[in-house]
Every structure is written in C-alpha cells, then in structure tokens.
Amino acid sequence: MNFKSIILAAGKGTRMKSKFPKVIHKVCGKEMVNHVIDVCKNSGVNDIVAILGHESEVVKSKLPEHTMIAMQTEQLGTGHAVMMAKEYINDEDIIVVLCGDTPLVKEETLKKLFDYHIENEYHTTVLTTVVDNPTGYGRIIRDENSDLLKIVEQKDASEEEKLAKEINSGIYCFNGKSLRESLDLLDNNNAQGEYYLTDTIQIMRNKGLKVGAFNGSTIEELMGVNSRVELSRAEQIMRQRINESHMVNGVTIIDTNSTYIEAGVEIGNDTVIYPGTMLMGSTKIGSSCIIGMNCSITNSEIGDYTEVKNSTIVDSVVGENTTVGPYAYLRPKSNIGNNVKIGDFVEVKNATIEDNSKASHLAYIGDAYVGKGVNIGCGVVFVNYDGKNKAKSIVKDGAFIGSNSNLVAPVTVEEKGYIATGSTITDNVPQGALAVARQRQVNKEGWVEKKDQKDKK
C-alpha cells in the first residue's frame, strides 16, 4: 500500500490581484502549497503529484525536488485536474486529493482520514465538517447506513438538502484502482461544462462500491485562501498555532499577538521570547536563551544561554553564553563564538569572532578573523573595502585594539599585539608589540583669537 497525494495547484487566483500564482503566496514564511505538501509528508504520504497550470515554471521552482508534475493547461474542473495525473495513479495506491490553497489542514486530520478510509473499506472517503451556517458549501447527504449518498452543491440542493449542516471539505481519499476507473467515466454534461471530481462518488455507488464521509475536521482547517484578506486570516491562525506549539514544548512567549515565528523555526525549552520579536526562515534558538524585544533573527543559529537584545541577525551563527546588542547588526556569514560580547551599535559582516572576545560598542567588524580573548574598543573600524576589492583583517588571540582605531585590510595583528587608541594600522603588528600610528599632537597658542580677528575683517 502506497500513500500518494495529488495537489491541485493550477489556478491563477484572480482575487489575489497578484502577478504571482496564488499557491506560492506565503503563510508564516512558507508557500501555501508547501504547507500542504509538508502536511502530506508528515501524515505518511510517500509521493507528491502537483497539478500545475498558470505560471507553472514559477510554481515548480518553489516545490520540493522530488515532486512529480502533471500539467493542466485548461482549467476544466477538479475532475479534469485529477485526470491529468492519471499516469501516476496505480491500482494499489491510496490517493489523497487536496487543494494547494488550504495551508491550515493538519497532519493528524489526514492520518485519521486514512485510518477511517482503510478500516471501513471504502473506495472513496470525503473529509467533512459540520458548521452552523453551511451557506455556499456543498452539502453531505448520507444514506440510511450513514454512508455517503451524494454531495449536493448549494445551487443544486433542494430545500430539505439545504438544511444539512455537514459540508464537503474538498479533500478526498481514494483507492487507486477505483479512482482510475471512475475518471474514465467522468463527463462534463453540466451547466459549467466542467468535469467534477465529486461525480466519481455517484459513479462508484452505481457500481456498488462503498463510499463514505469522515466528519473529522474543523472549518478553520478547511479554509481556502482566495484573497489577501483570507491570506491574512490564515496567517493569524497559523501564527497562533506555531506560537502555541512552542509554548507546549517549554518556550515562554510573553505576548503571542506581537511575536512572529515562521514555520521552520526551532526553539529550545526554557527560552524566553519578548514582544516584537521576529524569528524567520530556518532559525534555530537554543535552550535557556533570552530573545529580547524587537529582535529580528533570520536563518541563524543561536546557542544555549545566549541573550539577544533589540538586534538584527541574518544568516549567522552565535555561540553559547554570548550577548548580542542592544542595537547590534550581525550580517550574513557572521560566526560568533562562546562567551562573546557584541555590544550596542556593533556591526559584524562575514567575520569570525572566537570565544571570550568582546566588542562592546560602536564598532564595524567586516571581512575579519578575530581570535580568542580579543578586546575591540569603541569606534574601531575594520576597513575592508578599497572602493573596488574586499580584503581581510586578522586579529589573533589576546590582542587589544584601542578605541577609534582603523585596521586597513589586508593586515594581521599577531598574538597579544596592542594597538594604541586612535591609530590607523596599515602594516602587520608583531606578537606582543604596541603599534602607534598617529601624528604627534601640536597645540597652536592664540590660534582662536587670530581666527576671530580674521573673521571680523
């Protein structure tokens, strides 16, 4: 038995009013269609088939590498879309059909649907839910055995059928053989001239096959995203889910309403997240960290017991027992060690700073290697760009860089080298040496009085 999903992702989504296909719009940092794919994989689905149409190459570029593709050049209904994937449907498959614009469906819901389908030996099972106001939804009509009799669309329902509150989710589980045979019998003899996947239910019943409906979802899970307003609603729901899952796992989030954590983020227990924080991409936060107010951390790794205060970190690694900020900026390829202090208004880019070093305030460290136990004073600039090329500075273990100094790359400061405050270093500094590179101070007595007299004239 092989579980396979067919994901309908061919539509344009005109109500989004976007040049991009609807299904690649993101919810909590991940494309809607990839939310659906991940849920399928996590629920035990082995193979993914995506039905593409509008801007197919754009959508394909966002999909996982091993996704199988079927093309629907004309959008002629849900049944027609599944027909396009017929070559991928094997007799022994269990096929689940979903829409690529329903990012809120849960993996546990799909698992229960699969179990229900198999245990009851249905040839197709429709996922359903019950709502107080079913207006606009297809109604689930059951027979005397509580099996699925038919799905009736709102416009086709009788007054009695309209009273039914159980609705169609648009998510279906099929036996592969029964689905293939039913697709061959679909027609488009209806007002819309489309092939409806729901018609396979009647085809199967006419053949004496058992079909069912599983009331195992919530209306929230089934929400399709067709507009920017609905995208925002899905974002709010997903964000709350993500935040709650982290709290269940031992993370303290002070204010969930003002904390944005994307779907791919990992956080260790006993970490505290303060309001205004944004954790994005593939970020990993260790245990017992403090992520202070208004931090933005993207695709970065933060070690245990580290504190980040009101700072921005992008594509970087920060070790354990380190402090960053406030108002620090770690740009891509910053690699910060353990027990390091990156203080206020310090900017680091493409640089390694080893354990027990510190840059307490107002420094720029770019294209550099900084060893262990180094002190970088206030106002230090690693001058890495000559207007055409970047060059690297190396500061080895135990060095001391005095305040308001410039290291003009390429330059190396050897172990325990000292640089006097206010120096501009253009040559290598030997081990244990003091480098002084500044002009001797000259005081010109009476200069201000002479200037004032000149200005009056």
Disulfide bonds with the S-S distance in Angstrom:
none
